Amino acid sequence: MIASIKPGVLFPESETENIPCDFIYDIIDGKPYCRKSSPRVFSLAIIRSHLLKILFEGLAEESNLLIASTPSLFMNDRNLVTGDIMVFESCKLTIDENYVQIPPKIIIELDIKVELGDMQQEEYVFLKATKLVNFGVEKVLWFFAESERVIVVDSKSWISQEWDGDVNILPGISCNIGQYMHNVNNQ
């Protein structure tokens, strides 16, 4: 497979067929992971909107920049990852024409958006979250709609919890997605 993470950088061709770049969501250790469709698109959009509202309100006076709409993070020539929401310190942010190249403070993921093939969901989450934290991301929050769980990863710990408890995003900013979804469903 030939996968390009930026102009002029190609991964070697393998026995699998070429995949158009539009279908590639992440490249980790040179392996492309293709987008998949999700049956929970509407509920994920509701969750994303709620998280963005909380972050916009909480970051109003901060020197942080919020980037949504699946921004891509260029880690090196073999790792380009996409996230749902990223929060950066504005003073450290550098952007080229296509990708952010410094680690954000926080990355928020909603479900898994790639075809895993033979890989288990837990393996992919561990692989991607570990890469992100090792790159310098302070915290990875991963919300799962089907199991109604959230995984919180930082350099010191991995925590898996029900999403109906408070989840600390940044100091002074938290969310309770389970309670929010309950309120939305009962309106």
RABELDA-V12972 format. One record per residue. PHI is phi as a letter, one per 40 degrees, with the letter a starting at -180 (none if undefined). PSI is psi in degrees with one decimal (none if undefined). OMEGA is omega in radians with two decimals (none if undefined). Layout:
BEGIN
PHI:PSI:OMEGA  PHI:PSI:OMEGA
END
This chain:
BEGIN
none:141.2:3.04  b:118.8:3.12  b:129.4:-3.13  b:127.5:3.09  b:-14.1:3.00  a:159.9:-3.10  d:131.5:3.09  g:-7.2:3.12  b:111.1:-3.13  b:141.4:3.02  c:151.7:-3.09  c:150.1:3.12  c:139.3:3.09  b:-168.8:-3.10  c:-10.8:3.12  c:160.0:-3.09  c:158.4:3.13  c:145.8:3.14  b:127.4:3.08  d:140.1:-3.09  d:-28.4:3.13  c:-21.6:-3.12  c:-9.2:-3.11  c:126.1:3.14  c:-46.5:3.13  b:152.8:2.92  b:117.5:-3.11  b:123.6:-3.08  f:35.8:3.11  g:-5.6:-3.13  c:121.9:3.11  c:141.4:3.05  b:120.9:-3.05  c:150.3:3.07  c:149.8:2.98  b:158.7:3.10  c:154.6:-3.12  b:134.6:3.09  c:-8.3:-3.07  b:32.9:-3.05  d:-44.3:-3.08  c:-46.1:-3.13  c:-35.7:3.09  c:-36.3:3.09  c:-38.3:3.10  c:-45.4:3.13  c:-46.3:3.13  d:-45.1:3.13  c:-42.3:3.13  c:-45.9:3.13  c:-41.4:3.12  c:-40.7:3.10  c:-47.6:3.13  d:-45.3:-3.11  c:-41.6:3.11  c:-44.0:3.13  c:-44.6:-3.08  c:-26.8:-3.10  c:4.5:-3.05  d:-37.9:-3.10  b:4.5:-3.07  c:166.2:3.08  c:41.6:3.13  b:153.7:3.09  b:131.3:-3.14  b:127.7:3.10  b:125.5:3.12  b:-172.1:3.14  g:48.6:3.07  f:63.8:3.05  c:154.0:3.13  b:139.8:-3.13  b:114.4:3.13  c:111.6:-3.10  c:-42.8:3.07  a:-174.5:-3.05  c:-8.8:3.13  b:3.0:-3.08  a:113.5:3.05  b:114.7:-3.08  b:153.3:-3.13  b:144.3:3.09  b:163.6:3.11  c:-45.7:-3.12  b:135.1:3.06  b:140.7:3.08  b:123.9:-3.11  b:153.3:2.91  c:119.8:-3.06  d:-40.2:-3.06  c:-18.2:-3.12  b:-7.5:-2.99  c:127.9:2.99  b:137.5:-3.09  b:133.0:2.96  c:-164.7:-3.08  c:-26.7:-3.01  b:-32.6:-2.93  b:153.5:2.95  c:142.3:-3.05  b:5.7:3.05  b:154.3:-3.12  c:135.8:3.01  c:165.7:3.04  c:-45.1:-3.03  b:139.7:2.92  b:131.5:3.09  b:127.8:3.09  b:144.5:3.06  b:111.5:-3.10  f:-175.3:3.09  b:127.4:-3.03  b:20.2:-3.13  b:153.3:3.01  c:127.3:-3.05  c:-13.5:-3.10  f:-125.3:-3.13  c:-8.8:-3.11  c:140.9:3.07  c:151.9:3.13  d:-44.1:-3.11  c:-37.5:3.12  c:-45.2:-3.12  c:-45.7:3.13  c:-45.0:3.13  c:-46.1:-3.12  c:-51.6:-3.07  c:-46.1:-3.12  c:-39.5:3.10  c:-44.4:3.09  d:-44.5:-3.10  c:-47.7:-3.14  c:-41.5:3.10  c:-27.9:3.10  c:-19.4:3.11  h:2.7:3.07  c:129.6:-3.10  c:-37.2:-3.09  a:137.5:3.02  b:125.7:3.06  b:126.6:-3.09  b:111.6:-3.12  c:135.0:-3.13  b:114.3:-3.06  c:-41.9:-3.07  c:-46.2:-3.12  c:-7.3:-3.12  f:50.3:-3.14  b:162.9:3.03  b:139.9:3.04  b:129.4:3.11  b:121.8:-3.08  b:131.6:2.94  b:-172.2:-3.06  c:-13.9:-3.09  b:-22.8:-3.02  a:160.5:2.97  b:123.7:3.13  b:128.5:3.04  b:127.9:-3.10  a:162.4:3.00  c:147.3:-3.09  c:3.7:3.09  c:14.0:2.99  b:166.1:3.11  c:134.9:3.10  b:120.6:3.12  c:118.9:3.11  c:-56.7:3.07  b:165.1:3.09  d:124.6:3.14  g:-0.8:3.14  b:116.7:3.11  b:168.8:3.12  a:159.5:3.03  b:87.8:-3.04  c:-38.3:3.12  d:-46.9:3.11  c:-41.7:3.13  c:-46.4:3.14  c:-36.2:3.07  c:-45.5:3.13  c:-41.5:3.12  c:-43.9:-3.11  c:-20.1:-3.12  b:11.4:3.11  c:none:none
END
